[in-house]
Amino acid sequence: MNPESVDVTAGLGGFLAFFLLAVALYFLMRNMNVRLRRMSYREEQEAAAAEGQSTQDSPDSAAQRGDSSQGPDLG
């Protein structure tokens, strides 16, 4: 038996499948990057708001400001 030399390639169908997967991966990574940045930004904003809230609500800061609405009225 004499085996014939046959070239087997993916052809146009293989190229298109690979190209579509690459494009889908690009859009998925782009979307994930946007969502991670948005989540990071929101966490920073919440941390800053919580820090601002905690300094406003502490009794020491109210006493330093002379704010009588924070805490008991002694006068």
PDB file with SEQRES, HELIX, SHEET and CRYST1 records, atoms N, CA, C and O in Angstrom:
SEQRES   1 A   75  MET ASN PRO GLU SER VAL ASP VAL THR ALA GLY LEU GLY          
SEQRES   2 A   75  GLY PHE LEU ALA PHE PHE LEU LEU ALA VAL ALA LEU TYR          
SEQRES   3 A   75  PHE LEU MET ARG ASN MET ASN VAL ARG LEU ARG ARG MET          
SEQRES   4 A   75  SER TYR ARG GLU GLU GLN GLU ALA ALA ALA ALA GLU GLY          
SEQRES   5 A   75  GLN SER THR GLN ASP SER PRO ASP SER ALA ALA GLN ARG          
SEQRES   6 A   75  GLY ASP SER SER GLN GLY PRO ASP LEU GLY                      
HELIX    1 AA1 GLY A   11  ASP A   57  1                                  47    
HELIX    2 AA2 PRO A   59  ARG A   65  1                                   7    
CRYST1    1.000    1.000    1.000  90.00  90.00  90.00 P 1           1          
ATOM      1  N   MET A   1       0.835  -1.186   0.000  1.00  0.00           N  
ATOM      2  CA  MET A   1       0.000   0.000   0.000  1.00  0.00           C  
ATOM      3  C   MET A   1       0.877   1.246   0.000  1.00  0.00           C  
ATOM      4  O   MET A   1       1.889   1.322   0.697  1.00  0.00           O  
ATOM      5  N   ASN A   2       0.475   2.177  -0.769  1.00  0.00           N  
ATOM      6  CA  ASN A   2       1.191   3.434  -0.901  1.00  0.00           C  
ATOM      7  C   ASN A   2       0.306   4.556  -0.368  1.00  0.00           C  
ATOM      8  O   ASN A   2      -0.639   4.964  -1.042  1.00  0.00           O  
ATOM      9  N   PRO A   3       0.602   5.069   0.851  1.00  0.00           N  
ATOM     10  CA  PRO A   3      -0.240   6.150   1.390  1.00  0.00           C  
ATOM     11  C   PRO A   3      -0.049   7.417   0.575  1.00  0.00           C  
ATOM     12  O   PRO A   3       1.067   7.791   0.215  1.00  0.00           O  
ATOM     13  N   GLU A   4      -1.147   8.051   0.302  1.00  0.00           N  
ATOM     14  CA  GLU A   4      -1.096   9.297  -0.453  1.00  0.00           C  
ATOM     15  C   GLU A   4      -0.806  10.463   0.486  1.00  0.00           C  
ATOM     16  O   GLU A   4      -1.238  10.465   1.638  1.00  0.00           O  
ATOM     17  N   SER A   5      -0.104  11.408   0.008  1.00  0.00           N  
ATOM     18  CA  SER A   5       0.183  12.602   0.790  1.00  0.00           C  
ATOM     19  C   SER A   5      -1.019  13.540   0.688  1.00  0.00           C  
ATOM     20  O   SER A   5      -1.332  14.051  -0.387  1.00  0.00           O  
ATOM     21  N   VAL A   6      -1.678  13.755   1.808  1.00  0.00           N  
ATOM     22  CA  VAL A   6      -2.869  14.598   1.820  1.00  0.00           C  
ATOM     23  C   VAL A   6      -2.643  15.731   2.817  1.00  0.00           C  
ATOM     24  O   VAL A   6      -2.332  15.488   3.982  1.00  0.00           O  
ATOM     25  N   ASP A   7      -2.799  16.951   2.359  1.00  0.00           N  
ATOM     26  CA  ASP A   7      -2.713  18.108   3.243  1.00  0.00           C  
ATOM     27  C   ASP A   7      -4.084  18.371   3.835  1.00  0.00           C  
ATOM     28  O   ASP A   7      -5.068  18.539   3.114  1.00  0.00           O  
ATOM     29  N   VAL A   8      -4.135  18.402   5.158  1.00  0.00           N  
ATOM     30  CA  VAL A   8      -5.394  18.683   5.848  1.00  0.00           C  
ATOM     31  C   VAL A   8      -5.229  20.019   6.555  1.00  0.00           C  
ATOM     32  O   VAL A   8      -4.339  20.179   7.390  1.00  0.00           O  
ATOM     33  N   THR A   9      -6.071  20.963   6.227  1.00  0.00           N  
ATOM     34  CA  THR A   9      -6.015  22.287   6.849  1.00  0.00           C  
ATOM     35  C   THR A   9      -7.393  22.647   7.385  1.00  0.00           C  
ATOM     36  O   THR A   9      -8.404  22.040   7.031  1.00  0.00           O  
ATOM     37  N   ALA A  10      -7.398  23.637   8.235  1.00  0.00           N  
ATOM     38  CA  ALA A  10      -8.663  24.090   8.808  1.00  0.00           C  
ATOM     39  C   ALA A  10      -9.484  24.854   7.777  1.00  0.00           C  
ATOM     40  O   ALA A  10     -10.714  24.816   7.806  1.00  0.00           O  
ATOM     41  N   GLY A  11      -8.827  25.526   6.896  1.00  0.00           N  
ATOM     42  CA  GLY A  11      -9.516  26.238   5.835  1.00  0.00           C  
ATOM     43  C   GLY A  11     -10.209  27.492   6.316  1.00  0.00           C  
ATOM     44  O   GLY A  11      -9.917  28.010   7.394  1.00  0.00           O  
ATOM     45  N   LEU A  12     -11.105  27.958   5.523  1.00  0.00           N  
ATOM     46  CA  LEU A  12     -11.830  29.193   5.810  1.00  0.00           C  
ATOM     47  C   LEU A  12     -12.733  29.037   7.038  1.00  0.00           C  
ATOM     48  O   LEU A  12     -12.847  29.963   7.842  1.00  0.00           O  
ATOM     49  N   GLY A  13     -13.365  27.895   7.183  1.00  0.00           N  
ATOM     50  CA  GLY A  13     -14.245  27.668   8.338  1.00  0.00           C  
ATOM     51  C   GLY A  13     -13.493  27.729   9.658  1.00  0.00           C  
ATOM     52  O   GLY A  13     -13.978  28.318  10.624  1.00  0.00           O  
ATOM     53  N   GLY A  14     -12.324  27.131   9.706  1.00  0.00           N  
ATOM     54  CA  GLY A  14     -11.503  27.181  10.917  1.00  0.00           C  
ATOM     55  C   GLY A  14     -11.045  28.588  11.225  1.00  0.00           C  
ATOM     56  O   GLY A  14     -11.048  29.014  12.381  1.00  0.00           O  
ATOM     57  N   PHE A  15     -10.650  29.314  10.186  1.00  0.00           N  
ATOM     58  CA  PHE A  15     -10.225  30.702  10.388  1.00  0.00           C  
ATOM     59  C   PHE A  15     -11.370  31.549  10.914  1.00  0.00           C  
ATOM     60  O   PHE A  15     -11.184  32.331  11.847  1.00  0.00           O  
ATOM     61  N   LEU A  16     -12.551  31.404  10.330  1.00  0.00           N  
ATOM     62  CA  LEU A  16     -13.697  32.204  10.779  1.00  0.00           C  
ATOM     63  C   LEU A  16     -14.079  31.863  12.215  1.00  0.00           C  
ATOM     64  O   LEU A  16     -14.399  32.759  12.997  1.00  0.00           O  
ATOM     65  N   ALA A  17     -14.050  30.590  12.568  1.00  0.00           N  
ATOM     66  CA  ALA A  17     -14.375  30.195  13.944  1.00  0.00           C  
ATOM     67  C   ALA A  17     -13.376  30.804  14.923  1.00  0.00           C  
ATOM     68  O   ALA A  17     -13.770  31.345  15.957  1.00  0.00           O  
ATOM     69  N   PHE A  18     -12.088  30.720  14.604  1.00  0.00           N  
ATOM     70  CA  PHE A  18     -11.056  31.283  15.465  1.00  0.00           C  
ATOM     71  C   PHE A  18     -11.203  32.800  15.562  1.00  0.00           C  
ATOM     72  O   PHE A  18     -11.070  33.367  16.646  1.00  0.00           O  
ATOM     73  N   PHE A  19     -11.474  33.456  14.441  1.00  0.00           N  
ATOM     74  CA  PHE A  19     -11.630  34.910  14.420  1.00  0.00           C  
ATOM     75  C   PHE A  19     -12.826  35.342  15.270  1.00  0.00           C  
ATOM     76  O   PHE A  19     -12.720  36.306  16.028  1.00  0.00           O  
ATOM     77  N   LEU A  20     -13.952  34.651  15.156  1.00  0.00           N  
ATOM     78  CA  LEU A  20     -15.138  34.999  15.943  1.00  0.00           C  
ATOM     79  C   LEU A  20     -14.900  34.783  17.438  1.00  0.00           C  
ATOM     80  O   LEU A  20     -15.364  35.572  18.260  1.00  0.00           O  
ATOM     81  N   LEU A  21     -14.184  33.724  17.788  1.00  0.00           N  
ATOM     82  CA  LEU A  21     -13.850  33.506  19.198  1.00  0.00           C  
ATOM     83  C   LEU A  21     -12.933  34.616  19.720  1.00  0.00           C  
ATOM     84  O   LEU A  21     -13.089  35.069  20.855  1.00  0.00           O  
ATOM     85  N   ALA A  22     -11.994  35.046  18.905  1.00  0.00           N  
ATOM     86  CA  ALA A  22     -11.092  36.121  19.314  1.00  0.00           C  
ATOM     87  C   ALA A  22     -11.853  37.432  19.504  1.00  0.00           C  
ATOM     88  O   ALA A  22     -11.596  38.163  20.460  1.00  0.00           O  
ATOM     89  N   VAL A  23     -12.780  37.731  18.608  1.00  0.00           N  
ATOM     90  CA  VAL A  23     -13.577  38.955  18.727  1.00  0.00           C  
ATOM     91  C   VAL A  23     -14.461  38.892  19.976  1.00  0.00           C  
ATOM     92  O   VAL A  23     -14.581  39.879  20.702  1.00  0.00           O  
ATOM     93  N   ALA A  24     -15.076  37.741  20.225  1.00  0.00           N  
ATOM     94  CA  ALA A  24     -15.917  37.579  21.417  1.00  0.00           C  
ATOM     95  C   ALA A  24     -15.084  37.745  22.689  1.00  0.00           C  
ATOM     96  O   ALA A  24     -15.535  38.368  23.650  1.00  0.00           O  
ATOM     97  N   LEU A  25     -13.880  37.194  22.695  1.00  0.00           N  
ATOM     98  CA  LEU A  25     -13.002  37.330  23.857  1.00  0.00           C  
ATOM     99  C   LEU A  25     -12.620  38.789  24.074  1.00  0.00           C  
ATOM    100  O   LEU A  25     -12.567  39.251  25.214  1.00  0.00           O  
ATOM    101  N   TYR A  26     -12.356  39.510  23.005  1.00  0.00           N  
ATOM    102  CA  TYR A  26     -12.011  40.926  23.116  1.00  0.00           C  
ATOM    103  C   TYR A  26     -13.146  41.707  23.782  1.00  0.00           C  
ATOM    104  O   TYR A  26     -12.907  42.493  24.699  1.00  0.00           O  
ATOM    105  N   PHE A  27     -14.382  41.491  23.318  1.00  0.00           N  
ATOM    106  CA  PHE A  27     -15.513  42.221  23.884  1.00  0.00           C  
ATOM    107  C   PHE A  27     -15.793  41.802  25.325  1.00  0.00           C  
ATOM    108  O   PHE A  27     -16.175  42.639  26.143  1.00  0.00           O  
ATOM    109  N   LEU A  28     -15.614  40.545  25.644  1.00  0.00           N  
ATOM    110  CA  LEU A  28     -15.809  40.101  27.029  1.00  0.00           C  
ATOM    111  C   LEU A  28     -14.775  40.725  27.966  1.00  0.00           C  
ATOM    112  O   LEU A  28     -15.121  41.158  29.065  1.00  0.00           O  
ATOM    113  N   MET A  29     -13.533  40.775  27.551  1.00  0.00           N  
ATOM    114  CA  MET A  29     -12.487  41.369  28.388  1.00  0.00           C  
ATOM    115  C   MET A  29     -12.708  42.875  28.551  1.00  0.00           C  
ATOM    116  O   MET A  29     -12.491  43.430  29.628  1.00  0.00           O  
ATOM    117  N   ARG A  30     -13.138  43.520  27.481  1.00  0.00           N  
ATOM    118  CA  ARG A  30     -13.421  44.958  27.557  1.00  0.00           C  
ATOM    119  C   ARG A  30     -14.558  45.237  28.535  1.00  0.00           C  
ATOM    120  O   ARG A  30     -14.477  46.161  29.345  1.00  0.00           O  
ATOM    121  N   ASN A  31     -15.615  44.433  28.456  1.00  0.00           N  
ATOM    122  CA  ASN A  31     -16.757  44.592  29.344  1.00  0.00           C  
ATOM    123  C   ASN A  31     -16.348  44.328  30.799  1.00  0.00           C  
ATOM    124  O   ASN A  31     -16.766  45.053  31.702  1.00  0.00           O  
ATOM    125  N   MET A  32     -15.537  43.296  31.024  1.00  0.00           N  
ATOM    126  CA  MET A  32     -15.099  42.984  32.380  1.00  0.00           C  
ATOM    127  C   MET A  32     -14.246  44.116  32.945  1.00  0.00           C  
ATOM    128  O   MET A  32     -14.371  44.463  34.120  1.00  0.00           O  
ATOM    129  N   ASN A  33     -13.384  44.688  32.117  1.00  0.00           N  
ATOM    130  CA  ASN A  33     -12.534  45.780  32.562  1.00  0.00           C  
ATOM    131  C   ASN A  33     -13.381  46.989  32.974  1.00  0.00           C  
ATOM    132  O   ASN A  33     -13.098  47.621  33.992  1.00  0.00           O  
ATOM    133  N   VAL A  34     -14.406  47.313  32.199  1.00  0.00           N  
ATOM    134  CA  VAL A  34     -15.287  48.438  32.528  1.00  0.00           C  
ATOM    135  C   VAL A  34     -16.009  48.169  33.843  1.00  0.00           C  
ATOM    136  O   VAL A  34     -16.104  49.055  34.692  1.00  0.00           O  
ATOM    137  N   ARG A  35     -16.516  46.961  34.015  1.00  0.00           N  
ATOM    138  CA  ARG A  35     -17.237  46.630  35.250  1.00  0.00           C  
ATOM    139  C   ARG A  35     -16.333  46.662  36.475  1.00  0.00           C  
ATOM    140  O   ARG A  35     -16.753  47.126  37.535  1.00  0.00           O  
ATOM    141  N   LEU A  36     -15.099  46.176  36.350  1.00  0.00           N  
ATOM    142  CA  LEU A  36     -14.172  46.209  37.480  1.00  0.00           C  
ATOM    143  C   LEU A  36     -13.797  47.635  37.848  1.00  0.00           C  
ATOM    144  O   LEU A  36     -13.686  47.961  39.030  1.00  0.00           O  
ATOM    145  N   ARG A  37     -13.603  48.484  36.850  1.00  0.00           N  
ATOM    146  CA  ARG A  37     -13.306  49.884  37.150  1.00  0.00           C  
ATOM    147  C   ARG A  37     -14.480  50.550  37.842  1.00  0.00           C  
ATOM    148  O   ARG A  37     -14.295  51.309  38.794  1.00  0.00           O  
ATOM    149  N   ARG A  38     -15.695  50.271  37.368  1.00  0.00           N  
ATOM    150  CA  ARG A  38     -16.889  50.856  37.974  1.00  0.00           C  
ATOM    151  C   ARG A  38     -17.047  50.374  39.414  1.00  0.00           C  
ATOM    152  O   ARG A  38     -17.390  51.160  40.298  1.00  0.00           O  
ATOM    153  N   MET A  39     -16.800  49.090  39.652  1.00  0.00           N  
ATOM    154  CA  MET A  39     -16.926  48.543  40.991  1.00  0.00           C  
ATOM    155  C   MET A  39     -15.880  49.167  41.915  1.00  0.00           C  
ATOM    156  O   MET A  39     -16.188  49.500  43.059  1.00  0.00           O  
ATOM    157  N   SER A  40     -14.656  49.327  41.432  1.00  0.00           N  
ATOM    158  CA  SER A  40     -13.601  49.943  42.224  1.00  0.00           C  
ATOM    159  C   SER A  40     -13.955  51.391  42.558  1.00  0.00           C  
ATOM    160  O   SER A  40     -13.745  51.842  43.684  1.00  0.00           O  
ATOM    161  N   TYR A  41     -14.489  52.113  41.585  1.00  0.00           N  
ATOM    162  CA  TYR A  41     -14.878  53.507  41.806  1.00  0.00           C  
ATOM    163  C   TYR A  41     -15.975  53.601  42.852  1.00  0.00           C  
ATOM    164  O   TYR A  41     -15.934  54.469  43.724  1.00  0.00           O  
ATOM    165  N   ARG A  42     -16.963  52.705  42.769  1.00  0.00           N  
ATOM    166  CA  ARG A  42     -18.055  52.720  43.752  1.00  0.00           C  
ATOM    167  C   ARG A  42     -17.553  52.394  45.149  1.00  0.00           C  
ATOM    168  O   ARG A  42     -18.009  52.991  46.124  1.00  0.00           O  
ATOM    169  N   GLU A  43     -16.618  51.454  45.261  1.00  0.00           N  
ATOM    170  CA  GLU A  43     -16.069  51.115  46.573  1.00  0.00           C  
ATOM    171  C   GLU A  43     -15.327  52.304  47.170  1.00  0.00           C  
ATOM    172  O   GLU A  43     -15.430  52.571  48.367  1.00  0.00           O  
ATOM    173  N   GLU A  44     -14.577  53.019  46.326  1.00  0.00           N  
ATOM    174  CA  GLU A  44     -13.872  54.197  46.820  1.00  0.00           C  
ATOM    175  C   GLU A  44     -14.856  55.265  47.282  1.00  0.00           C  
ATOM    176  O   GLU A  44     -14.640  55.904  48.312  1.00  0.00           O  
ATOM    177  N   GLN A  45     -15.934  55.463  46.529  1.00  0.00           N  
ATOM    178  CA  GLN A  45     -16.932  56.461  46.902  1.00  0.00           C  
ATOM    179  C   GLN A  45     -17.633  56.076  48.205  1.00  0.00           C  
ATOM    180  O   GLN A  45     -17.870  56.928  49.061  1.00  0.00           O  
ATOM    181  N   GLU A  46     -17.966  54.782  48.352  1.00  0.00           N  
ATOM    182  CA  GLU A  46     -18.624  54.326  49.580  1.00  0.00           C  
ATOM    183  C   GLU A  46     -17.689  54.443  50.774  1.00  0.00           C  
ATOM    184  O   GLU A  46     -18.125  54.796  51.870  1.00  0.00           O  
ATOM    185  N   ALA A  47     -16.411  54.151  50.573  1.00  0.00           N  
ATOM    186  CA  ALA A  47     -15.444  54.271  51.666  1.00  0.00           C  
ATOM    187  C   ALA A  47     -15.293  55.738  52.080  1.00  0.00           C  
ATOM    188  O   ALA A  47     -15.225  56.054  53.268  1.00  0.00           O  
ATOM    189  N   ALA A  48     -15.243  56.618  51.094  1.00  0.00           N  
ATOM    190  CA  ALA A  48     -15.118  58.036  51.408  1.00  0.00           C  
ATOM    191  C   ALA A  48     -16.375  58.539  52.108  1.00  0.00           C  
ATOM    192  O   ALA A  48     -16.285  59.341  53.037  1.00  0.00           O  
ATOM    193  N   ALA A  49     -17.545  58.078  51.676  1.00  0.00           N  
ATOM    194  CA  ALA A  49     -18.791  58.494  52.311  1.00  0.00           C  
ATOM    195  C   ALA A  49     -18.879  57.936  53.731  1.00  0.00           C  
ATOM    196  O   ALA A  49     -19.332  58.624  54.646  1.00  0.00           O  
ATOM    197  N   ALA A  50     -18.448  56.697  53.906  1.00  0.00           N  
ATOM    198  CA  ALA A  50     -18.473  56.104  55.246  1.00  0.00           C  
ATOM    199  C   ALA A  50     -17.489  56.821  56.166  1.00  0.00           C  
ATOM    200  O   ALA A  50     -17.781  57.029  57.344  1.00  0.00           O  
ATOM    201  N   GLU A  51     -16.339  57.196  55.642  1.00  0.00           N  
ATOM    202  CA  GLU A  51     -15.359  57.933  56.434  1.00  0.00           C  
ATOM    203  C   GLU A  51     -15.915  59.299  56.815  1.00  0.00           C  
ATOM    204  O   GLU A  51     -15.759  59.739  57.954  1.00  0.00           O  
ATOM    205  N   GLY A  52     -16.549  59.954  55.888  1.00  0.00           N  
ATOM    206  CA  GLY A  52     -17.158  61.252  56.175  1.00  0.00           C  
ATOM    207  C   GLY A  52     -18.306  61.118  57.153  1.00  0.00           C  
ATOM    208  O   GLY A  52     -18.475  61.967  58.028  1.00  0.00           O  
ATOM    209  N   GLN A  53     -19.096  60.070  57.021  1.00  0.00           N  
ATOM    210  CA  GLN A  53     -20.221  59.818  57.919  1.00  0.00           C  
ATOM    211  C   GLN A  53     -19.721  59.507  59.326  1.00  0.00           C  
ATOM    212  O   GLN A  53     -20.301  59.980  60.303  1.00  0.00           O  
ATOM    213  N   SER A  54     -18.656  58.721  59.444  1.00  0.00           N  
ATOM    214  CA  SER A  54     -18.173  58.340  60.765  1.00  0.00           C  
ATOM    215  C   SER A  54     -17.557  59.527  61.489  1.00  0.00           C  
ATOM    216  O   SER A  54     -17.667  59.621  62.712  1.00  0.00           O  
ATOM    217  N   THR A  55     -16.913  60.434  60.768  1.00  0.00           N  
ATOM    218  CA  THR A  55     -16.347  61.601  61.446  1.00  0.00           C  
ATOM    219  C   THR A  55     -17.433  62.589  61.827  1.00  0.00           C  
ATOM    220  O   THR A  55     -17.274  63.324  62.802  1.00  0.00           O  
ATOM    221  N   GLN A  56     -18.528  62.630  61.090  1.00  0.00           N  
ATOM    222  CA  GLN A  56     -19.619  63.538  61.436  1.00  0.00           C  
ATOM    223  C   GLN A  56     -20.437  63.000  62.602  1.00  0.00           C  
ATOM    224  O   GLN A  56     -20.946  63.788  63.399  1.00  0.00           O  
ATOM    225  N   ASP A  57     -20.576  61.706  62.725  1.00  0.00           N  
ATOM    226  CA  ASP A  57     -21.432  61.122  63.741  1.00  0.00           C  
ATOM    227  C   ASP A  57     -20.721  60.842  65.063  1.00  0.00           C  
ATOM    228  O   ASP A  57     -21.381  60.480  66.037  1.00  0.00           O  
ATOM    229  N   SER A  58     -19.419  60.996  65.128  1.00  0.00           N  
ATOM    230  CA  SER A  58     -18.730  60.677  66.379  1.00  0.00           C  
ATOM    231  C   SER A  58     -19.039  61.749  67.420  1.00  0.00           C  
ATOM    232  O   SER A  58     -19.126  62.927  67.073  1.00  0.00           O  
ATOM    233  N   PRO A  59     -19.207  61.370  68.687  1.00  0.00           N  
ATOM    234  CA  PRO A  59     -19.534  62.346  69.741  1.00  0.00           C  
ATOM    235  C   PRO A  59     -18.420  63.353  69.961  1.00  0.00           C  
ATOM    236  O   PRO A  59     -18.689  64.502  70.312  1.00  0.00           O  
ATOM    237  N   ASP A  60     -17.163  62.938  69.758  1.00  0.00           N  
ATOM    238  CA  ASP A  60     -16.054  63.860  69.959  1.00  0.00           C  
ATOM    239  C   ASP A  60     -16.105  65.013  68.963  1.00  0.00           C  
ATOM    240  O   ASP A  60     -15.877  66.166  69.329  1.00  0.00           O  
ATOM    241  N   SER A  61     -16.401  64.702  67.718  1.00  0.00           N  
ATOM    242  CA  SER A  61     -16.446  65.764  66.717  1.00  0.00           C  
ATOM    243  C   SER A  61     -17.631  66.688  66.962  1.00  0.00           C  
ATOM    244  O   SER A  61     -17.550  67.883  66.679  1.00  0.00           O  
ATOM    245  N   ALA A  62     -18.729  66.150  67.484  1.00  0.00           N  
ATOM    246  CA  ALA A  62     -19.884  66.989  67.792  1.00  0.00           C  
ATOM    247  C   ALA A  62     -19.563  67.915  68.957  1.00  0.00           C  
ATOM    248  O   ALA A  62     -19.982  69.072  68.960  1.00  0.00           O  
ATOM    249  N   ALA A  63     -18.827  67.422  69.941  1.00  0.00           N  
ATOM    250  CA  ALA A  63     -18.460  68.246  71.087  1.00  0.00           C  
ATOM    251  C   ALA A  63     -17.472  69.338  70.676  1.00  0.00           C  
ATOM    252  O   ALA A  63     -17.534  70.461  71.175  1.00  0.00           O  
ATOM    253  N   GLN A  64     -16.564  68.998  69.767  1.00  0.00           N  
ATOM    254  CA  GLN A  64     -15.596  69.989  69.318  1.00  0.00           C  
ATOM    255  C   GLN A  64     -16.270  71.101  68.526  1.00  0.00           C  
ATOM    256  O   GLN A  64     -15.838  72.252  68.581  1.00  0.00           O  
ATOM    257  N   ARG A  65     -17.323  70.765  67.793  1.00  0.00           N  
ATOM    258  CA  ARG A  65     -18.040  71.770  67.016  1.00  0.00           C  
ATOM    259  C   ARG A  65     -19.030  72.546  67.874  1.00  0.00           C  
ATOM    260  O   ARG A  65     -19.501  73.610  67.470  1.00  0.00           O  
ATOM    261  N   GLY A  66     -19.348  72.024  69.050  1.00  0.00           N  
ATOM    262  CA  GLY A  66     -20.356  72.659  69.877  1.00  0.00           C  
ATOM    263  C   GLY A  66     -21.752  72.373  69.373  1.00  0.00           C  
ATOM    264  O   GLY A  66     -22.671  73.155  69.615  1.00  0.00           O  
ATOM    265  N   ASP A  67     -21.922  71.281  68.688  1.00  0.00           N  
ATOM    266  CA  ASP A  67     -23.209  70.899  68.102  1.00  0.00           C  
ATOM    267  C   ASP A  67     -24.053  70.222  69.179  1.00  0.00           C  
ATOM    268  O   ASP A  67     -23.716  69.131  69.639  1.00  0.00           O  
ATOM    269  N   SER A  68     -25.141  70.860  69.579  1.00  0.00           N  
ATOM    270  CA  SER A  68     -25.974  70.291  70.638  1.00  0.00           C  
ATOM    271  C   SER A  68     -26.961  69.253  70.121  1.00  0.00           C  
ATOM    272  O   SER A  68     -27.583  68.547  70.915  1.00  0.00           O  
ATOM    273  N   SER A  69     -27.114  69.148  68.801  1.00  0.00           N  
ATOM    274  CA  SER A  69     -28.033  68.156  68.276  1.00  0.00           C  
ATOM    275  C   SER A  69     -27.441  66.760  68.312  1.00  0.00           C  
ATOM    276  O   SER A  69     -28.169  65.779  68.162  1.00  0.00           O  
ATOM    277  N   GLN A  70     -26.136  66.652  68.508  1.00  0.00           N  
ATOM    278  CA  GLN A  70     -25.468  65.370  68.607  1.00  0.00           C  
ATOM    279  C   GLN A  70     -25.196  65.114  70.100  1.00  0.00           C  
ATOM    280  O   GLN A  70     -24.302  65.728  70.683  1.00  0.00           O  
ATOM    281  N   GLY A  71     -25.946  64.234  70.696  1.00  0.00           N  
ATOM    282  CA  GLY A  71     -25.705  63.893  72.096  1.00  0.00           C  
ATOM    283  C   GLY A  71     -26.676  64.587  73.023  1.00  0.00           C  
ATOM    284  O   GLY A  71     -27.565  65.310  72.573  1.00  0.00           O  
ATOM    285  N   PRO A  72     -26.506  64.366  74.341  1.00  0.00           N  
ATOM    286  CA  PRO A  72     -27.452  64.910  75.325  1.00  0.00           C  
ATOM    287  C   PRO A  72     -27.247  66.409  75.521  1.00  0.00           C  
ATOM    288  O   PRO A  72     -26.150  66.937  75.339  1.00  0.00           O  
ATOM    289  N   ASP A  73     -28.325  67.068  75.892  1.00  0.00           N  
ATOM    290  CA  ASP A  73     -28.283  68.501  76.159  1.00  0.00           C  
ATOM    291  C   ASP A  73     -28.018  68.695  77.640  1.00  0.00           C  
ATOM    292  O   ASP A  73     -28.856  68.367  78.480  1.00  0.00           O  
ATOM    293  N   LEU A  74     -26.846  69.231  77.954  1.00  0.00           N  
ATOM    294  CA  LEU A  74     -26.439  69.385  79.356  1.00  0.00           C  
ATOM    295  C   LEU A  74     -26.694  70.796  79.888  1.00  0.00           C  
ATOM    296  O   LEU A  74     -26.442  71.065  81.062  1.00  0.00           O  
ATOM    297  N   GLY A  75     -27.165  71.651  79.083  1.00  0.00           N  
ATOM    298  CA  GLY A  75     -27.249  73.039  79.494  1.00  0.00           C  
ATOM    299  C   GLY A  75     -28.605  73.500  79.601  1.00  0.00           C  
ATOM    300  O   GLY A  75     -28.838  74.660  79.941  1.00  0.00           O  
TER     301      GLY A  75                                                      
END                                                                             
